[in-house]
Amino acid sequence: MKFISIHHGNLVAADRVVAVLNPQSSPVKRLIQTGRDEKRLIDASGGKKTKSVIITDSDHIILSSLQSQTLSKRLSDGAPDVITEDEDDE
């Protein structure tokens, strides 16, 4: 399983991510509020401004202080911010 860093020491399972969204649009703001009301919201922004919203296959909504483009690149590259389970054993 691969994990990507979403900032402030938080990781998300890369294969569980369905979408990375910009939080500025009205539909995404409503989605965040719905997630908050239904207890499906995870705020991983570390108290910083939310710059991206991650939607998972379990319908959880994760807020991050990283730009959507940065997270998208990390998801598509498998760059240095990707951690695999095997690395944990070293």
C-alpha positions as CSV (number, residue, x, y, z in Angstrom):
1,M,0.0,0.0,0.0
2,K,1.3,3.5,-0.8
3,F,0.7,6.6,1.2
4,I,1.1,10.2,0.2
5,S,2.0,13.1,2.5
6,I,-0.7,15.7,2.8
7,H,1.4,17.9,5.1
8,H,2.0,18.3,8.8
9,G,2.9,14.6,9.2
10,N,-0.4,13.4,7.8
11,L,-0.6,10.6,5.3
12,V,-3.4,9.3,3.1
13,A,-3.6,5.9,1.3
14,A,-3.0,6.8,-2.3
15,D,-5.3,4.0,-3.7
16,R,-8.2,5.3,-1.6
17,V,-8.2,8.8,-3.1
18,V,-11.1,9.4,-5.5
19,A,-10.7,13.2,-6.1
20,V,-8.6,16.2,-5.1
21,L,-10.6,19.4,-5.3
22,N,-10.2,23.2,-4.9
23,P,-12.1,24.3,-1.8
24,Q,-13.2,27.7,-3.2
25,S,-16.2,26.6,-5.3
26,S,-19.7,26.7,-3.7
27,P,-20.4,23.0,-4.4
28,V,-17.2,22.0,-2.6
29,K,-18.0,24.3,0.3
30,R,-21.4,22.6,0.6
31,L,-19.7,19.2,0.4
32,I,-17.4,20.2,3.3
33,Q,-20.4,21.3,5.4
34,T,-22.3,18.1,4.6
35,G,-19.2,16.1,5.6
36,R,-18.9,18.1,8.9
37,D,-22.6,17.5,9.7
38,E,-22.4,13.8,8.9
39,K,-19.1,13.3,10.9
40,R,-17.2,12.3,7.7
41,L,-14.8,15.4,7.7
42,I,-11.2,15.0,8.6
43,D,-9.3,18.3,9.1
44,A,-5.6,17.6,8.4
45,S,-4.8,21.2,7.6
46,G,-3.0,21.8,10.9
47,G,-4.8,25.0,11.5
48,K,-3.6,26.5,8.2
49,K,-5.8,27.7,5.4
50,T,-7.5,24.8,3.5
51,K,-6.1,24.7,0.0
52,S,-7.4,21.4,-1.2
53,V,-10.1,18.8,-0.4
54,I,-9.5,15.1,-0.7
55,I,-12.4,12.8,-1.3
56,T,-11.9,9.1,-0.5
57,D,-13.7,5.9,-1.7
58,S,-15.2,5.6,1.8
59,D,-16.9,9.0,1.3
60,H,-14.6,10.7,3.9
61,I,-13.6,14.4,3.2
62,I,-10.1,15.4,4.1
63,L,-9.0,19.0,4.3
64,S,-5.3,19.8,3.5
65,S,-3.2,22.9,3.5
66,L,-1.4,21.8,0.3
67,Q,-2.4,23.0,-3.1
68,S,-4.5,20.7,-5.2
69,Q,-1.8,20.7,-7.9
70,T,0.8,19.5,-5.4
71,L,-1.3,16.6,-4.2
72,S,-2.3,15.7,-7.7
73,K,1.4,15.6,-8.7
74,R,2.2,13.4,-5.7
75,L,-0.6,11.0,-6.6
76,S,0.5,10.7,-10.2
77,D,4.2,10.7,-9.8
78,G,4.7,8.4,-6.9
79,A,7.4,11.0,-6.0
80,P,9.5,11.2,-2.8
81,D,6.4,12.0,-0.8
82,V,5.0,8.5,-1.4
83,I,5.7,6.0,1.4
84,T,5.2,2.3,1.0
85,E,4.6,-0.3,3.8
86,D,7.9,-1.9,3.0
87,E,9.8,1.2,4.0
88,D,8.4,1.0,7.5
89,D,10.4,-2.2,8.1
90,E,13.8,-0.6,7.4
